[in-house]
Amino acid sequence: MIVNERVVSYINSLDRGNSDICNIIEKEAIEDQVPIIRKEMGNLLKVLLKLKQPKSILEVGTAVGYSSILMSENMPVDCKIVTIENYDKRIPIARNNIKRAGKEDCIQLIEGDAMEVLKELEGPFDFIFMDAAKGQYINYLPEVLRLMPHGGLLISDNILQEGELVESRYVVTRRDRTIHTRIREYVYELTHNDELVTSIVPIGDGITLSVKN
């Protein structure tokens, strides 16, 4: 945890909750040990959606559809979401959850490898949420930038990896060194790419907010 646990507990104690269907899906995901966004991340997404008022949203990494549904409840009525998922076992669950939430008209789930799907998309997407395989973020970035208009917002989740990102690669367990290196490369690119203005925010498991110039 990168933020004091007592601070997080206090922040979450003020949470007003979400819709019944989101609460149900969240409970099911936790029981099934499916990783979904944390409460504080969900609340930040709500604020960013209200500020940005996007016309189109792209999500890379659907999981069981929780964050897509949460975003759909807080976006403008004429906004659409395209979300990409490659894990066969989660795709039918996500589709069913989207149906349960009554969001089939505004959420389009595309099955397939994110890299291949991104190449086929035309965009533009003025609000992009990256929450997929962290080691692939750096590979997705060129296509993501292509799909973003000027002023578009890119949110990348799980950037600080429970604080491990700040450690030397030799301190990190051998099996995690590749992802550690790739996320560091990604964060460096976000913060040094002239096309972007980026802030690293230590909320949840760490996120980056990047706006395209």
KARARA-V383751 format. One record per residue. N is the residue number from 1. RES is the residue in one letter. PSI is psi in whole degrees, -180 to 180 (none if undefined). D_CENTER is the distance of its C-alpha to the mean C-alpha in whole Angstrom. Layout:
((N:RES:PSI:D_CENTER) (N:RES:PSI:D_CENTER))
//
This chain:
((1:M:131:18) (2:I:-12:18) (3:V:143:19) (4:N:130:22) (5:E:-36:22) (6:R:-37:25) (7:V:-45:23) (8:V:-43:19) (9:S:-42:22) (10:Y:-47:23) (11:I:-46:20) (12:N:-24:19) (13:S:-20:23) (14:L:-6:23) (15:D:132:20) (16:R:-2:21) (17:G:177:19) (18:N:-169:18) (19:S:162:19) (20:D:-43:21) (21:I:-38:19) (22:C:-41:16) (23:N:-39:18) (24:I:-47:20) (25:I:-39:17) (26:E:-46:15) (27:K:-44:19) (28:E:-41:19) (29:A:-43:16) (30:I:-43:17) (31:E:-36:21) (32:D:4:20) (33:Q:39:18) (34:V:125:14) (35:P:126:11) (36:I:170:9) (37:I:148:8) (38:R:162:11) (39:K:-46:13) (40:E:-31:13) (41:M:-40:9) (42:G:-41:10) (43:N:-37:13) (44:L:-41:11) (45:L:-42:9) (46:K:-45:13) (47:V:-45:14) (48:L:-37:12) (49:L:-41:13) (50:K:-37:17) (51:L:-46:17) (52:K:-34:16) (53:Q:61:17) (54:P:156:15) (55:K:-29:17) (56:S:138:15) (57:I:137:11) (58:L:129:9) (59:E:126:6) (60:V:103:7) (61:G:91:7) (62:T:-38:9) (63:A:-119:10) (64:V:12:13) (65:G:3:11) (66:Y:-53:11) (67:S:-33:8) (68:S:-46:9) (69:I:-43:13) (70:L:-45:12) (71:M:-39:11) (72:S:-27:14) (73:E:-9:16) (74:N:9:15) (75:M:167:15) (76:P:153:19) (77:V:-27:21) (78:D:8:21) (79:C:150:17) (80:K:152:16) (81:I:132:13) (82:V:126:13) (83:T:142:10) (84:I:134:11) (85:E:141:12) (86:N:-11:15) (87:Y:110:16) (88:D:-39:19) (89:K:-26:19) (90:R:-22:16) (91:I:-51:17) (92:P:-33:20) (93:I:-44:18) (94:A:-44:15) (95:R:-42:18) (96:N:-40:20) (97:N:-40:18) (98:I:-39:17) (99:K:-44:21) (100:R:-35:21) (101:A:-7:19) (102:G:33:21) (103:K:20:19) (104:E:-28:20) (105:D:-22:21) (106:C:-6:18) (107:I:120:15) (108:Q:116:16) (109:L:122:15) (110:I:125:16) (111:E:140:17) (112:G:172:17) (113:D:128:16) (114:A:-39:13) (115:M:-43:16) (116:E:-41:18) (117:V:-43:17) (118:L:-38:15) (119:K:-28:19) (120:E:-17:20) (121:L:150:18) (122:E:-32:20) (123:G:-159:18) (124:P:159:18) (125:F:118:14) (126:D:2:14) (127:F:111:11) (128:I:129:8) (129:F:115:4) (130:M:117:4) (131:D:52:4) (132:A:-149:7) (133:A:114:11) (134:K:-35:10) (135:G:-12:14) (136:Q:-7:13) (137:Y:-45:11) (138:I:-33:14) (139:N:-32:16) (140:Y:-26:13) (141:L:-45:14) (142:P:-41:17) (143:E:-37:16) (144:V:-44:13) (145:L:-38:16) (146:R:-35:18) (147:L:-11:16) (148:M:133:15) (149:P:170:18) (150:H:133:20) (151:G:-4:18) (152:G:151:15) (153:L:129:12) (154:L:124:9) (155:I:124:6) (156:S:124:6) (157:D:160:5) (158:N:41:8) (159:I:-37:10) (160:L:-6:14) (161:Q:56:14) (162:E:28:16) (163:G:-7:18) (164:E:-22:19) (165:L:-29:18) (166:V:-11:21) (167:E:157:23) (168:S:146:26) (169:R:-22:25) (170:Y:-17:28) (171:V:-31:27) (172:V:142:24) (173:T:147:25) (174:R:-40:26) (175:R:-21:24) (176:D:2:21) (177:R:-36:22) (178:T:-48:21) (179:I:-36:17) (180:H:-46:18) (181:T:-43:20) (182:R:-39:17) (183:I:-39:15) (184:R:-42:17) (185:E:-41:18) (186:Y:-48:15) (187:V:-40:15) (188:Y:-44:19) (189:E:-43:18) (190:L:-40:15) (191:T:-11:18) (192:H:-2:21) (193:N:126:20) (194:D:-15:23) (195:E:-13:20) (196:L:151:18) (197:V:121:18) (198:T:140:16) (199:S:136:15) (200:I:124:14) (201:V:120:14) (202:P:67:15) (203:I:145:13) (204:G:-122:12) (205:D:21:11) (206:G:129:11) (207:I:162:9) (208:T:142:10) (209:L:120:11) (210:S:128:13) (211:V:134:15) (212:K:129:17) (213:N:none:21))
//
